[in-house]
Amino acid sequence: MKYEPTADFAASADDADPLRPLREKFHLPAGDDGAPLIYFCGNSLGLQPKHAARLVEEELEDWQRLAVQGHLQARRPWLPYHEQLAAHTAELAGAEPLEVVSMNTLTVNLHLMMVSFYRPVSERYRLLIEKPAFPSDRYAAESQVRFHGFDPAGALIEIGPREGEEAIREADLMACIEREGKSIALVLLPGVQYYSGQAFDMAAITRLARAQGCMVGFDLAHAIGNLPLELHGWGADFAVWCSYKYLNGGPGAVAGCFVHARHARQFELPRFAGWWGHDKATRFRMGPTFSPLPGAEGWQLSNPPILSLAPVIASLEIFHQAGMAALRRKALALTGYLEYLLRERCADRIRMLTPTAAEARGCQLSLKLAAGLERGPALFAELEASGIVADWREPDVIRVAPVPLYNSFDEVYRFVDSLQRLLNQYA
Ligand SMILES: *Cc1c(COP(=O)(O)O)cnc(C)c1O
């Protein structure tokens, strides 16, 4: 796409956008004047699909009407409720339905997966994560290391950007896996790094790490619904994600989990068990001995929280209709346009932390205000007052994520227009 820095260009790009009607499927937050805000925070909390309320209401109605009978007689029976999400979730994850399950929340799933796939022994005991990792992931990783009686100082390898750089060099990451691989039990990396927006080559990482005998897990909190994924083909051992960011499942929505098919029937793997992971055929015999289901479902603990799964169904349906390939095409054009306009109009006052190569990022761009701009927080407050919802990270980073489901070229244009005006004012 050949970009132009004009409102007319943005309008015609929207006219030509085949996914434009999808915006109508979401509730857009509005400002005091009733006009929709420019919502660039879908990487943090996705918008509500209009159909979500209906699905939740139907569950409340069925509960009123049927009470305990709803387990079997609800419009969407509660006992196998989570199974409805498997096909569409598998599509997004690039997985077989057997390999995915909707359950718990992200950090819980990360712990459950580490119980099974981080199994340090004397020679192979280390856990590789990125630096700085999302705090919850680091807490989880460090606590698992300690749980197994190892000292994080030696057992936790944290690989970050080089001094003065913002992104992690993939060559550094690969060299580290190559050099330390024999001592690494688990490589745990993000699909897209939450702070910098950097996307990793999950196929190459998995290939190399597995060749070294390491287990490989991905945190896809910022990747699922953002990038096309091929977890099965790449061969990752597990992956976890939340459903409230790009997946628009609502605050605290039920999260997701992938376990590769090669582990589907490895019933001897250590795991923390619960009755919902037990064989469906015999679950209600209520016997004392745990007999896990094959596949990712075998890691479930509890019966599913119906009211917080319902909105996820609404959102997955939209993803299914749109298709991740088409969404990615639009995302590349949209984020590309954002980058182009920032270069054209704010170049000397904004630095991008996010890599510029298309394959090394998703929707999000992380923008660092130029040094000396002490009034960043005031500038950001003005940006909000002008109807823009973005994300401020101390000390001086603004994260913006135009998402292809509901954002437009016009919004990207108006965002950069406002930002440029404020930068002029605050310079
Ligand atoms: C959003 C996010 C989380 C949040 O974890 P919850 O368990 O859902 O609260 C964890 N890790 C990463 C990388 C995230 O981006």
The ligand as an SDF file (V2000), in Angstrom:
LIG
                    3D

 15 15  0  0  0  0  0  0  0  0999 V2000
   -1.6380   -9.6650   30.1980 C   0  0  0  0  0  0  0  0  0  0  0  0
   -0.5540  -10.5760   30.5590 C   0  0  0  0  0  0  0  0  0  0  0  0
   -0.6380  -11.3750   31.6980 C   0  0  0  0  0  0  0  0  0  0  0  0
   -1.8120  -11.2930   32.6350 C   0  0  0  0  0  0  0  0  0  0  0  0
   -1.9470  -12.4390   33.4050 O   0  0  0  0  0  0  0  0  0  0  0  0
   -3.3470  -12.8180   34.0910 P   0  0  0  0  0  0  0  0  0  0  0  0
   -3.0860  -14.1000   34.7210 O   0  0  0  0  0  0  0  0  0  0  0  0
   -4.3720  -12.8250   32.9940 O   0  0  0  0  0  0  0  0  0  0  0  0
   -3.6910  -11.7240   35.0710 O   0  0  0  0  0  0  0  0  0  0  0  0
    0.4250  -12.2320   31.9640 C   0  0  0  0  0  0  0  0  0  0  0  0
    1.4920  -12.2960   31.1500 N   0  0  0  0  0  0  0  0  0  0  0  0
    1.5930  -11.5230   30.0510 C   0  0  0  0  0  0  0  0  0  0  0  0
    2.7930  -11.6320   29.1760 C   0  0  0  0  0  0  0  0  0  0  0  0
    0.5860  -10.6330   29.7200 C   0  0  0  0  0  0  0  0  0  0  0  0
    0.7060   -9.8570   28.6510 O   0  0  0  0  0  0  0  0  0  0  0  0
  1  2  1  0
  2  3  1  0
  2 14  2  0
  3  4  1  0
  3 10  2  0
  4  5  1  0
  5  6  1  0
  6  7  2  0
  6  8  1  0
  6  9  1  0
 10 11  1  0
 11 12  2  0
 12 13  1  0
 12 14  1  0
 14 15  1  0
M  END
$$$$
